[in-house]
Amino acid sequence: MMNPRFVPILIFIAFIALVGLYTSSYIVRQTEIALVTQFGEPVAVELKPGLKFKLPFIQTVEYFDNRLLEYVMPDEIEINASDEKRIKLEAFVRWRIVDPLAFARATRTAGIGGNRISTMNMQISNLLGSSLRQVIGGVPLNALLSPQRDQVMREIKELVEKQASSSKASDAADNDAAKSTGQTGFGIEIVDVRIVKADLPPENSEAVFKRMQAERKREATTYRAQGDQDAQTIRANADRERTVLLADAQKQAEILRGEGDAKASKIFSDAFGKDPDFYEFYRSMQAYTKAINQKDTTLVLSPDSKFLKEFSKPDK
């Protein structure tokens, strides 16, 4: 049997052990990464989830959300494009924490337990504003209204990413911890940058619209003039081809008609040449038919007229 006097001692020891175990262990969840500090100095960075251990009481753990975060510009900013057109822009940035040590260093003004996300969003706001001015200031307005927009977005994202990773750790301890994670700068990854709105200021919109209308009218006039010129050219070519075709057809018809007449004359000549008297008689009958076979026709001729010679022949 255990001496009852030792029971309180054992309970106290067990309590101390439980407290020691509780204060020396911590859990990193799937949605978190952790930074372990000792007397305010970073000693470890935990990027993988699971049960972890630390020195009780003298080491503390600060957790950071490793999920996708978003910064949305609260107000529009105005930027001059390369073609001197002033643009009002709204944009957002999606980012995540990848290096808790660098992130804690970049947001140290918030203090442990402070709103580090808001502090980082303020820095991202400055980076985004300067990147927008630098990139948008180098392209014309129509670049944001064409397929070139995707390239502009990539340039802005790359510039924000470069600026976010350009700052270095401020002391040796920070440098050693940063090297262990391969991260420097703000300790964040820029996932995406997008412009959600690009408008002209109201005072410029009317002038731009009028200029666009004038340009479209000028283009329409140019297209109509070109169309009229092309139409006239087509009509002239068609008329010329028609005239040539008709002339060729007329020429061919005259040739064929002449050849036909020649053949007909030859046939008549060959036929009537066999009997000249009959040919003379036949031609006279044709002349009588044309002259006398008319209505109300009266002929007054001398009996010995050559026209009536066929009637004066006793053998006919």
VEXDREN-2710 file (C-alpha; in Angstrom, 1 decimal):
% VEXDREN-2710
k/r/px/py/pz
1/MET/0.0/0.0/0.0
2/MET/1.2/3.5/-0.9
3/ASN/1.7/5.8/2.0
4/PRO/-1.2/8.3/1.9
5/ARG/1.3/11.0/2.7
6/PHE/2.8/10.6/-0.8
7/VAL/-0.4/11.0/-2.7
8/PRO/-0.5/14.9/-2.6
9/ILE/3.2/14.9/-3.7
10/LEU/2.5/12.6/-6.6
11/ILE/-0.5/14.6/-7.6
12/PHE/1.6/17.8/-7.5
13/ILE/4.3/16.1/-9.6
14/ALA/1.8/14.9/-12.1
15/PHE/0.3/18.4/-12.3
16/ILE/3.7/19.9/-12.8
17/ALA/4.4/17.3/-15.6
18/LEU/1.1/18.1/-17.3
19/VAL/1.8/21.8/-17.1
20/GLY/5.3/21.3/-18.5
21/LEU/4.0/19.1/-21.3
22/TYR/1.3/21.6/-22.1
23/THR/3.6/24.6/-22.2
24/SER/6.4/22.8/-24.1
25/SER/4.2/21.5/-26.9
26/TYR/2.1/23.2/-29.5
27/ILE/0.1/22.2/-32.6
28/VAL/0.5/23.7/-36.1
29/ARG/-2.7/23.2/-38.1
30/GLN/-3.0/22.7/-41.8
31/THR/-4.0/26.3/-42.4
32/GLU/-1.1/27.8/-40.3
33/ILE/2.7/28.2/-40.1
34/ALA/4.4/29.2/-36.9
35/LEU/7.3/31.2/-35.7
36/VAL/9.1/30.3/-32.4
37/THR/10.8/33.1/-30.5
38/GLN/12.9/33.2/-27.4
39/PHE/13.0/36.5/-25.5
40/GLY/11.8/38.2/-28.7
41/GLU/14.5/36.6/-30.9
42/PRO/13.4/34.1/-33.6
43/VAL/14.7/30.5/-33.0
44/ALA/12.6/28.3/-35.3
45/VAL/10.2/28.4/-38.2
46/GLU/7.6/25.7/-38.6
47/LEU/6.1/25.3/-42.1
48/LYS/4.7/21.8/-41.7
49/PRO/1.6/20.9/-39.7
50/GLY/1.7/18.6/-36.7
51/LEU/2.7/18.4/-33.0
52/LYS/5.8/20.4/-32.2
53/PHE/7.8/21.1/-29.0
54/LYS/9.5/24.1/-27.5
55/LEU/11.1/25.2/-24.3
56/PRO/8.4/26.0/-21.8
57/PHE/7.9/29.5/-20.5
58/ILE/10.9/31.0/-22.2
59/GLN/9.8/30.3/-25.8
60/THR/6.6/31.6/-27.4
61/VAL/4.8/30.7/-30.6
62/GLU/3.1/33.0/-33.0
63/TYR/0.8/31.6/-35.7
64/PHE/0.3/32.9/-39.2
65/ASP/-2.4/32.1/-41.7
66/ASN/-0.9/30.4/-44.8
67/ARG/-4.1/30.5/-46.8
68/LEU/-4.7/32.8/-49.8
69/LEU/-5.2/36.4/-48.6
70/GLU/-6.5/39.4/-50.5
71/TYR/-5.8/43.1/-50.5
72/VAL/-8.4/45.3/-52.4
73/MET/-7.6/49.0/-53.0
74/PRO/-10.1/51.0/-50.9
75/ASP/-10.1/54.0/-53.3
76/GLU/-9.5/54.7/-56.9
77/ILE/-6.1/56.1/-58.0
78/GLU/-5.6/58.3/-61.1
79/ILE/-2.6/57.6/-63.4
80/ASN/-1.4/59.2/-66.6
81/ALA/-0.9/56.6/-69.4
82/SER/1.9/57.0/-72.0
83/ASP/-0.6/58.8/-74.4
84/GLU/-1.3/61.4/-71.7
85/LYS/-4.8/60.0/-71.0
86/ARG/-5.7/60.1/-67.3
87/ILE/-7.1/56.8/-66.0
88/LYS/-8.9/56.0/-62.8
89/LEU/-8.0/52.5/-61.6
90/GLU/-9.1/49.9/-59.0
91/ALA/-7.1/46.8/-58.4
92/PHE/-6.5/43.9/-56.0
93/VAL/-3.7/41.6/-55.0
94/ARG/-3.9/38.0/-53.8
95/TRP/-1.0/36.9/-51.7
96/ARG/0.0/34.4/-49.0
97/ILE/2.6/34.2/-46.2
98/VAL/5.5/31.8/-47.1
99/ASP/8.2/32.9/-44.6
100/PRO/6.8/33.8/-41.1
101/LEU/10.2/35.2/-40.0
102/ALA/10.5/37.7/-42.8
103/PHE/6.8/38.4/-42.5
104/ALA/7.1/39.1/-38.7
105/ARG/10.2/41.3/-39.4
106/ALA/8.3/43.3/-42.1
107/THR/5.3/43.8/-39.8
108/ARG/7.1/44.2/-36.5
109/THR/5.4/47.6/-36.0
110/ALA/2.2/45.7/-35.4
111/GLY/3.8/43.8/-32.5
112/ILE/3.1/40.3/-31.4
113/GLY/-0.5/39.6/-31.4
114/GLY/-1.2/42.7/-33.4
115/ASN/-3.0/42.9/-36.8
116/ARG/0.0/42.0/-38.9
117/ILE/-2.3/41.4/-42.0
118/SER/-3.4/45.0/-41.9
119/THR/0.2/46.2/-41.6
120/MET/1.2/44.1/-44.5
121/ASN/-1.7/45.3/-46.6
122/MET/-0.5/48.9/-46.0
123/GLN/2.9/47.9/-47.5
124/ILE/1.3/46.0/-50.4
125/SER/-0.8/49.1/-51.0
126/ASN/2.4/51.2/-51.5
127/LEU/4.0/48.5/-53.7
128/LEU/0.8/48.2/-55.8
129/GLY/0.5/51.9/-56.3
130/SER/4.1/52.4/-57.4
131/SER/3.9/49.4/-59.7
132/LEU/0.7/50.6/-61.3
133/ARG/2.2/54.0/-62.0
134/GLN/5.4/52.6/-63.4
135/VAL/3.8/50.0/-65.7
136/ILE/0.6/51.9/-66.7
137/GLY/2.6/55.1/-67.3
138/GLY/4.6/53.2/-70.0
139/VAL/1.6/52.0/-72.1
140/PRO/-1.2/53.7/-73.9
141/LEU/-4.8/53.6/-72.7
142/ASN/-5.9/51.1/-75.5
143/ALA/-3.4/48.6/-74.1
144/LEU/-5.9/48.0/-71.2
145/LEU/-8.7/47.5/-73.7
146/SER/-7.0/44.9/-75.9
147/PRO/-5.4/41.5/-75.6
148/GLN/-2.3/43.3/-74.4
149/ARG/-4.0/43.7/-71.1
150/ASP/-2.8/40.3/-69.9
151/GLN/0.8/41.2/-70.6
152/VAL/0.3/44.4/-68.6
153/MET/-1.1/42.5/-65.7
154/ARG/1.9/40.1/-65.7
155/GLU/4.3/43.0/-65.7
156/ILE/2.6/44.6/-62.7
157/LYS/2.6/41.3/-60.8
158/GLU/6.2/40.7/-61.5
159/LEU/7.1/44.3/-60.4
160/VAL/5.1/43.9/-57.1
161/GLU/6.7/40.5/-56.5
162/LYS/10.2/41.9/-57.2
163/GLN/9.7/44.8/-54.8
164/ALA/8.1/42.6/-52.1
165/SER/11.2/40.3/-52.2
166/SER/13.9/43.0/-52.6
167/SER/14.3/44.0/-48.9
168/LYS/16.9/42.0/-46.8
169/ALA/16.9/40.8/-43.2
170/SER/18.0/43.5/-40.8
171/ASP/20.3/41.4/-38.5
172/ALA/22.3/38.2/-38.4
173/ALA/19.7/36.2/-36.5
174/ASP/17.1/37.2/-39.0
175/ASN/19.4/36.3/-41.9
176/ASP/20.1/32.9/-40.6
177/ALA/16.5/32.1/-40.1
178/ALA/15.6/33.5/-43.5
179/LYS/18.3/31.5/-45.2
180/SER/16.8/28.3/-43.7
181/THR/13.5/28.9/-45.5
182/GLY/15.0/30.3/-48.7
183/GLN/12.9/33.5/-48.3
184/THR/13.8/37.2/-47.8
185/GLY/11.9/40.5/-48.2
186/PHE/8.4/40.6/-46.8
187/GLY/8.1/36.8/-46.6
188/ILE/5.0/36.7/-48.9
189/GLU/4.2/35.3/-52.3
190/ILE/2.3/37.5/-54.8
191/VAL/-0.2/35.1/-56.4
192/ASP/-2.1/37.5/-58.6
193/VAL/-2.6/41.1/-59.4
194/ARG/-5.7/42.3/-61.3
195/ILE/-7.2/45.6/-62.4
196/VAL/-11.0/45.4/-61.8
197/LYS/-11.8/48.9/-63.1
198/ALA/-10.2/51.3/-65.6
199/ASP/-12.2/54.4/-66.4
200/LEU/-11.6/57.9/-67.6
201/PRO/-12.3/60.8/-65.2
202/PRO/-15.7/62.5/-65.9
203/GLU/-14.0/65.7/-67.1
204/ASN/-12.1/63.8/-69.8
205/SER/-14.7/61.2/-70.9
206/GLU/-16.7/63.7/-73.0
207/ALA/-13.6/65.0/-74.9
208/VAL/-12.4/61.4/-75.5
209/PHE/-15.8/60.3/-76.7
210/LYS/-16.0/63.2/-79.1
211/ARG/-12.5/62.5/-80.4
212/MET/-13.3/58.8/-80.8
213/GLN/-16.5/59.8/-82.8
214/ALA/-14.5/62.1/-85.0
215/GLU/-11.9/59.4/-85.7
216/ARG/-14.6/56.9/-86.5
217/LYS/-16.4/59.3/-88.9
218/ARG/-13.0/60.0/-90.6
219/GLU/-12.4/56.3/-91.0
220/ALA/-16.0/55.8/-92.3
221/THR/-15.5/58.6/-94.8
222/THR/-12.2/57.1/-95.9
223/TYR/-13.8/53.6/-96.3
224/ARG/-16.7/55.1/-98.3
225/ALA/-14.4/57.0/-100.6
226/GLN/-12.3/53.9/-101.2
227/GLY/-15.5/51.9/-101.8
228/ASP/-16.7/54.4/-104.3
229/GLN/-13.4/54.5/-106.1
230/ASP/-13.3/50.7/-106.2
231/ALA/-16.9/50.6/-107.5
232/GLN/-16.1/53.1/-110.3
233/THR/-13.1/51.0/-111.3
234/ILE/-15.1/47.9/-111.4
235/ARG/-17.9/49.5/-113.4
236/ALA/-15.3/51.0/-115.9
237/ASN/-13.7/47.6/-116.3
238/ALA/-17.1/46.0/-116.8
239/ASP/-18.1/48.6/-119.4
240/ARG/-14.9/48.2/-121.2
241/GLU/-15.1/44.4/-121.3
242/ARG/-18.8/44.7/-122.4
243/THR/-17.8/47.0/-125.3
244/VAL/-15.0/44.7/-126.3
245/LEU/-17.2/41.7/-126.2
246/LEU/-20.0/43.4/-128.2
247/ALA/-17.4/44.6/-130.8
248/ASP/-15.9/41.2/-131.1
249/ALA/-19.4/39.6/-131.4
250/GLN/-20.4/42.2/-134.1
251/LYS/-17.2/41.6/-136.0
252/GLN/-17.7/37.9/-135.9
253/ALA/-21.4/38.3/-136.9
254/GLU/-20.4/40.5/-139.9
255/ILE/-17.8/38.0/-140.9
256/LEU/-20.2/35.1/-140.7
257/ARG/-22.9/37.1/-142.5
258/GLY/-20.5/38.1/-145.3
259/GLU/-19.4/34.5/-145.6
260/GLY/-23.1/33.4/-145.7
261/ASP/-24.0/36.0/-148.3
262/ALA/-21.0/34.9/-150.4
263/LYS/-22.0/31.3/-150.2
264/ALA/-25.6/32.2/-151.1
265/SER/-24.5/34.3/-154.0
266/LYS/-22.3/31.4/-155.2
267/ILE/-25.1/28.9/-154.9
268/PHE/-27.5/31.2/-156.8
269/SER/-24.9/31.9/-159.4
270/ASP/-24.1/28.2/-159.8
271/ALA/-27.9/27.3/-160.0
272/PHE/-29.0/30.0/-162.4
273/GLY/-25.8/29.9/-164.5
274/LYS/-27.1/26.6/-165.8
275/ASP/-30.1/28.3/-167.5
276/PRO/-29.6/32.1/-168.0
277/ASP/-33.0/32.5/-169.7
278/PHE/-34.8/30.9/-166.7
279/TYR/-32.7/33.1/-164.3
280/GLU/-33.7/36.2/-166.3
281/PHE/-37.4/35.1/-166.2
282/TYR/-37.3/34.3/-162.5
283/ARG/-35.8/37.7/-161.6
284/SER/-38.4/39.5/-163.7
285/MET/-41.2/37.6/-161.9
286/GLN/-39.7/38.7/-158.6
287/ALA/-39.7/42.3/-159.8
288/TYR/-43.3/42.1/-160.9
289/THR/-44.3/40.6/-157.6
290/LYS/-42.8/43.4/-155.7
291/ALA/-44.0/46.2/-158.0
292/ILE/-47.6/45.0/-158.8
293/ASN/-48.6/43.0/-155.8
294/GLN/-49.1/46.1/-153.7
295/LYS/-52.6/47.4/-152.8
296/ASP/-53.9/50.2/-155.0
297/THR/-50.9/50.0/-157.3
298/THR/-51.3/51.6/-160.7
299/LEU/-48.6/51.4/-163.3
300/VAL/-48.6/53.4/-166.5
301/LEU/-46.0/52.0/-168.9
302/SER/-45.4/52.0/-172.6
303/PRO/-46.1/48.6/-174.3
304/ASP/-42.6/48.4/-175.5
305/SER/-41.1/49.1/-172.0
306/LYS/-38.3/46.8/-171.0
307/PHE/-40.0/46.2/-167.7
308/LEU/-42.8/44.4/-169.6
309/LYS/-40.6/42.5/-172.0
310/GLU/-41.6/39.2/-170.5
311/PHE/-45.2/39.9/-171.4
312/SER/-44.3/40.9/-174.9
313/LYS/-42.6/37.6/-175.8
314/PRO/-45.0/35.5/-177.9
315/ASP/-43.4/32.2/-176.8
316/LYS/-43.8/32.9/-173.0
END
